Amino acid sequence: MNELWLLAPPLAAGLALGGFFFGGLWWTVIQGASSKRPALWFLGSLLLRMGITLAGFYLVARESWQRWLSCVLGFVLARLLVMWLTRPAVDRHRGRIRESRCAPQSR
């Protein structure tokens, strides 16, 4: 049981790194869409987010595969959380928006 408690800090670090990475991606898409130089936004953001995330993974997990796995689990959970927090308000309350059919239906 004590071993599970040792994996809590890497899980929390993975959540923080994932929140930074995917939250930064969301912010970059918002900024890049209205920018005169979107490629610069996307490239700069990618390098910054990847550099910080990989350095964080390396510092947190070190040589333990269990810590790596816990950190990756937190990273994936953060992705799901950011996706849930950043979806449109209509989606949150009424469920998914129904897709419209582009092609006319044959009778």
C-alpha beads as a LAMMPS data file, in Angstrom:
LAMMPS data file: protein, C-alpha beads

107 atoms
106 bonds

1 atom types
1 bond types

-500.0 500.0 xlo xhi
-500.0 500.0 ylo yhi
-500.0 500.0 zlo zhi

Masses

1 110.0

Atoms # bond

1 1 1 0.000 0.000 0.000
2 1 1 2.891 2.364 0.698
3 1 1 4.089 1.869 -2.853
4 1 1 0.859 3.356 -4.197
5 1 1 1.413 6.505 -2.135
6 1 1 4.854 6.846 -3.693
7 1 1 3.196 7.085 -7.121
8 1 1 0.900 9.971 -6.121
9 1 1 3.491 12.759 -6.638
10 1 1 4.340 11.606 -10.209
11 1 1 0.607 11.370 -10.945
12 1 1 0.112 14.947 -9.712
13 1 1 3.124 16.096 -11.722
14 1 1 1.709 14.388 -14.813
15 1 1 -1.597 16.191 -14.244
16 1 1 0.231 19.515 -13.973
17 1 1 2.386 18.843 -17.042
18 1 1 -0.637 17.716 -19.038
19 1 1 -2.620 20.758 -17.944
20 1 1 0.239 22.985 -19.040
21 1 1 0.713 21.159 -22.357
22 1 1 -2.923 20.854 -23.441
23 1 1 -4.017 24.144 -21.909
24 1 1 -1.136 25.793 -23.756
25 1 1 -2.213 24.075 -26.957
26 1 1 -5.756 25.390 -26.560
27 1 1 -4.465 28.902 -25.876
28 1 1 -2.134 28.675 -28.896
29 1 1 -4.994 27.697 -31.206
30 1 1 -7.027 30.677 -29.979
31 1 1 -4.107 33.084 -30.416
32 1 1 -2.816 31.582 -33.647
33 1 1 -6.204 31.706 -35.357
34 1 1 -6.313 35.491 -35.093
35 1 1 -2.614 36.166 -35.618
36 1 1 -0.911 37.530 -38.726
37 1 1 1.829 34.909 -38.254
38 1 1 0.139 31.728 -37.050
39 1 1 3.065 29.482 -37.993
40 1 1 5.302 31.367 -35.588
41 1 1 2.754 30.916 -32.790
42 1 1 2.354 27.201 -33.425
43 1 1 6.055 26.433 -33.833
44 1 1 7.126 28.515 -30.843
45 1 1 4.405 27.051 -28.672
46 1 1 5.226 23.507 -29.733
47 1 1 8.905 23.898 -28.888
48 1 1 8.185 25.535 -25.542
49 1 1 5.459 23.066 -24.503
50 1 1 7.438 19.997 -25.603
51 1 1 10.642 21.195 -23.968
52 1 1 9.038 21.905 -20.609
53 1 1 6.929 18.738 -20.677
54 1 1 9.804 16.419 -21.567
55 1 1 12.095 18.037 -18.985
56 1 1 9.339 17.652 -16.385
57 1 1 8.834 13.992 -17.236
58 1 1 12.569 13.374 -16.996
59 1 1 12.927 15.156 -13.653
60 1 1 9.866 13.520 -12.082
61 1 1 10.160 9.953 -13.316
62 1 1 13.917 9.420 -13.436
63 1 1 14.765 5.706 -13.846
64 1 1 11.604 4.161 -12.423
65 1 1 9.164 2.760 -14.960
66 1 1 6.394 2.875 -12.351
67 1 1 6.919 6.618 -11.906
68 1 1 6.950 7.067 -15.711
69 1 1 3.694 5.175 -16.003
70 1 1 2.090 7.180 -13.206
71 1 1 3.245 10.444 -14.786
72 1 1 1.880 9.433 -18.210
73 1 1 -1.433 8.454 -16.608
74 1 1 -1.685 11.917 -15.048
75 1 1 -0.801 13.478 -18.413
76 1 1 -3.605 11.574 -20.173
77 1 1 -6.087 12.425 -17.413
78 1 1 -5.159 16.089 -17.796
79 1 1 -5.882 15.827 -21.519
80 1 1 -9.370 14.552 -20.774
81 1 1 -9.911 17.285 -18.191
82 1 1 -8.765 20.072 -20.529
83 1 1 -10.954 18.691 -23.312
84 1 1 -13.939 18.701 -20.953
85 1 1 -13.238 22.217 -19.653
86 1 1 -12.688 23.797 -23.071
87 1 1 -15.608 22.362 -25.009
88 1 1 -18.423 24.750 -25.988
89 1 1 -21.000 25.606 -23.337
90 1 1 -23.784 24.031 -25.416
91 1 1 -21.985 20.685 -25.188
92 1 1 -21.679 20.819 -21.422
93 1 1 -25.386 21.136 -20.691
94 1 1 -27.162 19.356 -23.511
95 1 1 -24.663 16.716 -24.451
96 1 1 -23.058 16.468 -27.850
97 1 1 -24.307 18.633 -30.701
98 1 1 -25.931 16.467 -33.321
99 1 1 -24.086 16.410 -36.596
100 1 1 -25.978 17.720 -39.566
101 1 1 -26.244 15.559 -42.616
102 1 1 -24.550 17.080 -45.611
103 1 1 -25.908 14.790 -48.279
104 1 1 -29.635 14.639 -48.963
105 1 1 -31.288 11.416 -47.993
106 1 1 -32.555 9.201 -50.765
107 1 1 -36.183 8.119 -50.549

Bonds

1 1 1 2
2 1 2 3
3 1 3 4
4 1 4 5
5 1 5 6
6 1 6 7
7 1 7 8
8 1 8 9
9 1 9 10
10 1 10 11
11 1 11 12
12 1 12 13
13 1 13 14
14 1 14 15
15 1 15 16
16 1 16 17
17 1 17 18
18 1 18 19
19 1 19 20
20 1 20 21
21 1 21 22
22 1 22 23
23 1 23 24
24 1 24 25
25 1 25 26
26 1 26 27
27 1 27 28
28 1 28 29
29 1 29 30
30 1 30 31
31 1 31 32
32 1 32 33
33 1 33 34
34 1 34 35
35 1 35 36
36 1 36 37
37 1 37 38
38 1 38 39
39 1 39 40
40 1 40 41
41 1 41 42
42 1 42 43
43 1 43 44
44 1 44 45
45 1 45 46
46 1 46 47
47 1 47 48
48 1 48 49
49 1 49 50
50 1 50 51
51 1 51 52
52 1 52 53
53 1 53 54
54 1 54 55
55 1 55 56
56 1 56 57
57 1 57 58
58 1 58 59
59 1 59 60
60 1 60 61
61 1 61 62
62 1 62 63
63 1 63 64
64 1 64 65
65 1 65 66
66 1 66 67
67 1 67 68
68 1 68 69
69 1 69 70
70 1 70 71
71 1 71 72
72 1 72 73
73 1 73 74
74 1 74 75
75 1 75 76
76 1 76 77
77 1 77 78
78 1 78 79
79 1 79 80
80 1 80 81
81 1 81 82
82 1 82 83
83 1 83 84
84 1 84 85
85 1 85 86
86 1 86 87
87 1 87 88
88 1 88 89
89 1 89 90
90 1 90 91
91 1 91 92
92 1 92 93
93 1 93 94
94 1 94 95
95 1 95 96
96 1 96 97
97 1 97 98
98 1 98 99
99 1 99 100
100 1 100 101
101 1 101 102
102 1 102 103
103 1 103 104
104 1 104 105
105 1 105 106
106 1 106 107
